[in-house]
Amino acid sequence: MNKMLVINAHPKIDSTSSFSLQVLNHFLKVYKGQNQTETVEQINLYDDHVPAVDRTVLSAWEKLARGEQLTSEEQEVTSRMSDILKQFKSAHKYVIVMPLHNFNIPSKLKDYMDNILIARETFKYTDTGSEGLLKDGRSILVIQGSGGVYTNNDWYTEVEYSHKYLKSIFNFMGLEDYQIIRAQGTAFLNRDEILANAYKEAEQAAERLSGVSV
């Protein structure tokens, strides 16, 4: 069964004024209307527990490599990371919604990426280099809100690292069908025009993803 996973990386998860969340809601309305039997799950990175790679996690990984027993805290955190990875791998379509934070992804989204970028699960090492393991036709859509404009081929385009990072990492895992919708210029452009343009792109994305067979 097909499943879409929405990865909500907006700190104000239920904000009604967020541009990116409004675009997400519009996308989901259109998409669900075309795919009424498809499962859509959502993980809220600022509400749901997403472990960071901290001292506890590193200690647990070292012990697992040596075959040593974990503490209860280490067992709890590695179990949660395993659940996050399983949920991610169980989906075949992904939607990330996020604001741009200082030219990069929100910190909680980086924590999430560290939970899913796992050797022998989403990629593997070979004699000729690394190889993505998710080469089964998966698709990812990123919906991003930003105060500035990052598509004018200027200094801002060069330093917009979130798009480069996400596209590269998902390609690394084998996902090549990558698309970004930008609700950009929110600090100075007309709100209605921004949303109208982004809504149109969201409708097109919903139509396209509805036709993707996985």
Secondary structure per residue as TSV (DSSP state, phi and psi in degrees):
chain	resnum	aa	ss	phi	psi
A	1	M	-	360.0	136.2
A	2	N	-	-69.3	146.0
A	3	K	E	-145.5	138.9
A	4	M	E	-108.7	136.0
A	5	L	E	-113.9	121.2
A	6	V	E	-93.4	122.6
A	7	I	E	-106.9	100.0
A	8	N	E	-89.0	107.2
A	9	A	-	-107.3	26.9
A	10	H	-	-95.7	127.4
A	11	P	S	-58.7	-36.1
A	12	K	S	-96.7	82.4
A	13	I	T	-58.1	-36.1
A	14	D	T	-107.0	20.1
A	15	S	-	-61.2	135.1
A	16	T	S	-95.5	-6.2
A	17	S	S	-103.4	-12.1
A	18	S	-	-65.1	130.6
A	19	F	H	-64.8	-47.8
A	20	S	H	-64.2	-38.5
A	21	L	H	-70.3	-34.3
A	22	Q	H	-64.8	-39.9
A	23	V	H	-66.7	-41.0
A	24	L	H	-58.1	-48.6
A	25	N	H	-60.8	-38.1
A	26	H	H	-67.3	-43.6
A	27	F	H	-58.3	-48.1
A	28	L	H	-64.5	-37.0
A	29	K	H	-60.7	-46.1
A	30	V	H	-68.8	-45.2
A	31	Y	H	-64.5	-46.0
A	32	K	H	-65.1	-31.1
A	33	G	H	-65.2	-28.4
A	34	Q	H	-94.8	-12.9
A	35	N	-	-137.8	64.8
A	36	Q	T	-68.5	-20.5
A	37	T	T	-100.6	-1.8
A	38	E	S	-83.1	140.7
A	39	T	E	-78.5	131.6
A	40	V	E	-123.9	115.1
A	41	E	E	-106.0	159.7
A	42	Q	E	-139.4	135.6
A	43	I	E	-115.3	129.4
A	44	N	E	-103.8	106.5
A	45	L	T	-67.2	-21.3
A	46	Y	T	-98.2	-0.3
A	47	D	T	-114.4	-50.0
A	48	D	S	-77.9	148.8
A	49	H	-	-73.6	119.3
A	50	V	-	-123.7	104.8
A	51	P	-	-61.1	141.9
A	52	A	-	-91.1	155.2
A	53	V	S	-78.1	89.1
A	54	D	-	-114.2	-165.0
A	55	R	H	-59.5	-40.7
A	56	T	H	-65.1	-44.2
A	57	V	H	-65.5	-44.9
A	58	L	H	-63.2	-39.1
A	59	S	H	-63.3	-42.7
A	60	A	H	-63.2	-44.4
A	61	W	H	-62.6	-40.3
A	62	E	H	-64.4	-41.2
A	63	K	H	-66.5	-41.1
A	64	L	H	-61.7	-39.0
A	65	A	H	-65.4	-29.8
A	66	R	H	-94.4	-2.4
A	67	G	T	73.0	28.0
A	68	E	-	-95.1	159.7
A	69	Q	-	-76.2	140.3
A	70	L	-	-90.4	154.7
A	71	T	-	-73.9	168.2
A	72	S	H	-62.3	-37.0
A	73	E	H	-65.6	-42.3
A	74	E	H	-67.2	-38.1
A	75	Q	H	-63.0	-41.5
A	76	E	H	-64.4	-45.6
A	77	V	H	-71.7	-38.2
A	78	T	H	-70.5	-32.0
A	79	S	H	-65.1	-41.6
A	80	R	H	-65.2	-41.7
A	81	M	H	-63.2	-38.2
A	82	S	H	-63.7	-40.3
A	83	D	H	-63.4	-41.7
A	84	I	H	-62.8	-44.1
A	85	L	H	-63.6	-43.1
A	86	K	H	-62.7	-42.7
A	87	Q	H	-61.8	-43.6
A	88	F	H	-61.5	-47.9
A	89	K	H	-69.0	-23.0
A	90	S	H	-74.9	-16.1
A	91	A	-	-95.5	160.4
A	92	H	S	-123.0	-7.5
A	93	K	E	-133.0	139.4
A	94	Y	E	-131.6	141.6
A	95	V	E	-127.8	119.5
A	96	I	E	-103.3	126.6
A	97	V	E	-116.9	132.5
A	98	M	E	-163.3	154.6
A	99	P	E	-88.5	156.9
A	100	L	-	-84.1	124.6
A	101	H	B	-111.5	104.9
A	102	N	T	50.2	50.5
A	103	F	T	71.9	12.2
A	104	N	B	-145.3	-179.6
A	105	I	-	-75.3	154.5
A	106	P	-	-60.5	151.5
A	107	S	H	-60.6	-36.4
A	108	K	H	-67.5	-29.8
A	109	L	H	-71.0	-36.0
A	110	K	H	-62.5	-41.6
A	111	D	H	-59.3	-42.1
A	112	Y	H	-62.8	-44.0
A	113	M	H	-60.4	-35.0
A	114	D	H	-69.8	-18.9
A	115	N	H	-83.6	-20.9
A	116	I	H	-110.5	-16.3
A	117	L	-	-89.2	80.4
A	118	I	-	-123.8	126.9
A	119	A	B	-60.5	140.5
A	120	R	T	71.4	2.9
A	121	E	T	-115.6	-52.6
A	122	T	T	-117.4	-9.2
A	123	F	E	-157.0	167.0
A	124	K	E	-142.8	157.0
A	125	Y	E	-93.3	137.7
A	126	T	E	-129.0	175.6
A	127	D	T	-64.7	-22.1
A	128	T	T	-107.7	11.8
A	129	G	E	122.2	-174.4
A	130	S	E	-80.5	158.0
A	131	E	E	-142.4	130.6
A	132	G	E	-70.3	144.6
A	133	L	S	-105.6	0.4
A	134	L	-	-108.2	56.3
A	135	K	-	-101.1	45.2
A	136	D	S	-116.9	33.4
A	137	G	S	83.3	25.0
A	138	R	-	-75.1	156.2
A	139	S	E	-131.2	148.0
A	140	I	E	-135.5	135.8
A	141	L	E	-121.1	128.1
A	142	V	E	-108.1	128.7
A	143	I	E	-114.0	115.3
A	144	Q	E	-124.5	134.0
A	145	G	E	-106.6	140.8
A	146	S	E	-151.7	145.3
A	147	G	S	-70.2	-32.1
A	148	G	S	-98.6	177.3
A	149	V	-	-109.6	131.3
A	150	Y	-	-123.0	21.7
A	151	T	-	-123.5	21.3
A	152	N	S	-97.0	11.6
A	153	N	S	54.0	47.5
A	154	D	S	-127.5	-161.3
A	155	W	H	-57.7	-39.9
A	156	Y	H	-65.9	-34.6
A	157	T	H	-63.8	-40.3
A	158	E	H	-65.8	-36.3
A	159	V	T	-97.3	8.1
A	160	E	-	-81.6	86.9
A	161	Y	H	-80.6	-21.5
A	162	S	H	-61.2	-45.1
A	163	H	H	-63.7	-44.4
A	164	K	H	-63.5	-42.8
A	165	Y	H	-64.5	-52.4
A	166	L	H	-62.9	-45.8
A	167	K	H	-61.9	-42.6
A	168	S	H	-64.9	-44.5
A	169	I	H	-67.7	-42.0
A	170	F	H	-69.3	-35.1
A	171	N	H	-61.9	-39.2
A	172	F	H	-58.9	-34.9
A	173	M	T	-86.1	-4.6
A	174	G	T	108.1	-2.6
A	175	L	-	-87.3	114.4
A	176	E	-	-105.1	-19.1
A	177	D	E	-85.7	91.0
A	178	Y	E	-124.2	133.8
A	179	Q	E	-140.8	144.5
A	180	I	E	-125.0	136.1
A	181	I	E	-111.2	125.0
A	182	R	E	-108.6	118.6
A	183	A	E	-97.0	85.9
A	184	Q	E	-115.4	163.3
A	185	G	-	77.5	25.0
A	186	T	T	-67.6	-16.1
A	187	A	T	-80.1	-17.4
A	188	F	T	-148.5	-12.6
A	189	L	S	-91.6	166.9
A	190	N	-	-66.8	125.4
A	191	R	H	-59.4	-46.2
A	192	D	H	-63.6	-38.7
A	193	E	H	-68.2	-40.2
A	194	I	H	-58.9	-49.5
A	195	L	H	-67.5	-38.5
A	196	A	H	-61.2	-44.1
A	197	N	H	-66.3	-43.6
A	198	A	H	-69.0	-37.7
A	199	Y	H	-61.9	-41.0
A	200	K	H	-62.0	-43.9
A	201	E	H	-64.1	-37.9
A	202	A	H	-65.1	-40.0
A	203	E	H	-64.1	-41.3
A	204	Q	H	-65.5	-39.4
A	205	A	H	-65.6	-41.2
A	206	A	H	-62.1	-41.3
A	207	E	H	-63.6	-44.2
A	208	R	H	-67.0	-44.9
A	209	L	H	-69.6	-25.4
A	210	S	H	-67.3	-24.8
A	211	G	T	-94.9	-0.2
A	212	V	-	-81.8	122.4
A	213	S	-	-93.9	132.7
A	214	V	-	-127.9	360.0
